[in-house]
Amino acid sequence: MARKKADNELNKLLTARNARMHKLQEIVKEAIDEQELILNNLAHPPQEVITRGQKLADKVAAFGGSWGFIIAFFLVLIAWIIYNALAVGKAAFDPYPFILMNLVLSCLAAVQAPVIMMSQNRQEEKDRKRSENDYLINLKAELELRSLHQKMDLLLQDEVRSISEVQQEHYKLLRTMDHKLGLLAAKHGGGGA
């Protein structure tokens, strides 16, 4: 009878321990699922909707800031100057002071500068959003870390309480066994005298 009671107590303790381990596994699984969601959002961000003007500004800025543009620009200027310097009479459409060339260069600079600024402003907005995302990710990571610390503290408290309960059960069993051994010793000691 005492053996059956001890087995029942042991089964209760093991069941409680298994329940706590299952609870811990569920917490870890939820944390992993949340992290996968964040990683998925980072790996596949929502597509940005840009207008035709913004696309054009990006292309102009990309070409205007490239070596291809610089080389082509200098080749056109050199060809312009050589043609107009060597052409005679009315064939030279922009003679020596190259007033038309200066006008074209001024217009090019006047149009190209705002277009490049539009592209830079969009890039700056992208960078700002990326910085905000980084901040939010860092904040979430900090909150998750705090949450995990709290969960671990709760689990440790639960484990300490569980160990204390197990010790109390063991102490009760030891007292019961000691009492029964005392009775047995008294019974055998008293019957032999």
Secondary structure by P-SEA (a helix, b strand, c coil): caaaaaaaaaaaaaaaaaaaaaaaaaaaaaaaaaaaaaaaaaacccbbbbcaaaaaaaaaaaaaacaaaaaaaaaaaaaaaaaaaacccccccccccaaaaaaaaaaaaaaaaaaaaaaaaaaaaaaaaaaaaaaaaaaaaaaaaaaaaaaaaaaaaaaaaaaaaaaaaaaaaaaaaaaaaaaaaaaaaaaac
